[in-house]
Amino acid sequence: MKEEINFQIFTLLEKEGYSVSPSVQEQLQAFLTLVRRWNAVFGLVSQNDLEQLEVNHLADSLSLMGTIRRYVTTDAAIYLDIGSGAGFPAIPLKILCPKLETVLVERSSKRAGFLRKVIAALDLKGISLMVGEFPTVVKGLHPSVITARAVEKPLRLVPGLKPLIQAGSVFLCQCDKLAEQLSGMFHVEHWEDDWTRAGIRRGRLYLVMKS
């Protein structure tokens, strides 16, 4: 199953113009190994997800790459991930696109400890970890792309997201209720692509932009 889903992932990425080198594949595998090794200590994912990381988390994370690259057009662009937790989707995306300036936000000091281990172990550059409550810890930040895949109560993000979603930026929303809540304030587009049609992405993806 792992070999099959990995083949699908790399085939779809190649179709989008990303040739995944053996070294990148090794880094992705090293990250998954870290999640499995430290899961019991940091409480990162459920036991079922732990056994199916490639299917339940890696594929879904990397399915955002093509969409992100549509909105990251300069070296000054910033990618913000809210509620980074175990590192999905931000760490796989950073591995695939090492020049992408990345900001992780995690309110749990325990899980932040795991993210520090990952950043150090994989020697990731151009990545910052903000420990604390969103949106307080990102005040003054102007991201081009925002994700919030693993937030426990996503509707609480609305007040903090409103000032961050500016002209030229996009929030990649993977929560139906949150997309519905934001639809009265922003342009919300239900996004379908080859990842959707292949049944790899978990749930729906919405692009939330300033009208």
N, C-alpha and C positions, 0 to 999 in steps of 0.2 A: 504493500500500500504506500509506504514512504517513497519508494523508488518511482511509483506511478505518479504520485502527486508532485514530486520534485520534477519529473519530466514535463508534466503539464505546466508547472510554474515557469521553468526555464524556456519552454517553447513559446509561451505567451509573452514573456519578457523579450525574447528575441524578435518576436513579431512586432513589438513596440520599439525596437531599435536598441535593446539592451542585451549585449552578448555577455553572459555571466561567466567570468573566468574561473578556472579551478581555485584560485586563491580566494575569490569572493565566496564561492561555494563552501570552502573550508571555514571561512569566517562565520558564515550563516550557521553552519553545523556546530561550530564552537560556541556560538551564542545559545543555541538550543541545548547543548550539553550543560552550559552554565545554569539554564533555567531548570533542567532536570536535577542537577546536582544540588542546587540550593532551595528547591521548592519547599521541602519540609521545614526548613529554617525560616524562610521569609513569607510563606503562604502566598505564593504567586498565582497559581492556577489550580483548578480542580483536578482531581486524580484522573478523570476521564480525559480532560484536555491535556494533561501531562503525557498521556500515552499516545495522543494524536496531535502533537504540536504542529507538525507539518500541515495537516489537514485543517485544524481548527484555528490556527493562529498565523503561521508563516505565510501560507497562500493568501489569506485575507489581507495581511499587512502589505505584501508586495503587489497586490492587485491595485493599490493606490498610486504606484510609481508613475505610470503613464499620465494620469490625471495631474499629479503634482508637477510634473515637468512642463505641463502646459502653462502653469502659472509662475514657475520659477524661471525667469528669463535673464536674471542678472546675478552676478556673484554676491551682491549685497542682500539678496533675498534671504528671509528668515523663515524657517519652518518651526511652528510651535505645536507641541503635543501636550495636551492637558490630561492629567491623570495617567501618567506613563506606566505605573505599576510594574509589571513584569518586563516592560520594554517593547510591547507590541502596540502600534505598528512602527514606532520611531526607530528602534535599533536596526531591524532589517532594512528599513529605508535608508538609514545612514550608511550601513554597510554597502548597499548597492550604489549609493550616491555620496561618496566620502566628502565631496566639496560642499554639500548642502549644509549651511549653517543651521544647527538644530538646537532648540531649547526644550528641555523636558521639565514638566511641572508635576511634582508628586507631593501630596500633603503628608503621607505616612513616612516618618523618619526611618522606619524599618525597611520598607520597600526602597526608599531612597538609598539605603545602604547597599542593597543588591545592585541597583543601577550604577552606583560608584564602582562596584566590583567589575561589572560588565565593561564600563568605559575604560577602566585600567587594564583589564585582561585582554581586551581587543585592541588596545592602544588607539582608541578613537579620538580624532582631533576635530576641532570646530564644533564641539557639543557642550552645552551648559546644562547644569541640573539646578533647578530652583525648588527648594524644599519649603512648603507652606501652602497656604490657601490661595486658590484662584478666585478672583483676579488680582489680589493684592500683590503677589510676588512678580507679576508681569507688568506692573504699572510703567507706562512709557514705552513699552515694546510695540513695534509695528510689523507684525508678521505678514508674509505673503500667503502662507498656507497654514491652516489650523486643522488639527485632528483632536478628537476626544473619544476614542474608541471604547475605553474601559471605565468610564465614570459611572459610579454607582447610582447617582440620582441626577441624570443629565439635564432635567428641566431647571435645576438650580444654576446652570451655566448661563442662562439667557441674559441676565443683567450684565455679566462680565463680557459676554461675546459681542453685545451690541456695539460698543465703541471699537472693538478690534476688527470687525468686518468692514473694511473701507474699500473705496474704489480700487480695483485691481487686485484685491485679495479674495481668498475663497476659504470657506469652512467646509471640509469634507465630512458631512454628517452621516453617521451610520445608525441613527436612532429615529424611527418613524415619528414618535411623539414629539421629539425635539424639533424635527424638520417642520412638523405641523405648527408648532408654537412659533417658529421663526418665520413662517410663510406670510404672516401679516406685516412683517417689518422688512423683509428682504425678498429678493428674487430667489426662489427655491426650485431647482431643476432635478428631477429624478434621472439619474445617470445610468445608462446601460451600455455595456461594452462586451468584448470577448470574454472577459472574466465572469461577467454576469451570466452570459449564455452558456459558459462551461460549467456553471453551478459551483464555482470555486469561492466566490465572495459570499461571506455570511450576511444574509439579510440584504437590505437595499442600501444604495449609496445616493446621497443627495448633495448637489453642489449649491451652497448657500452664498449668495453674492449681493452686493449692494445694488439696488435697482437703478 
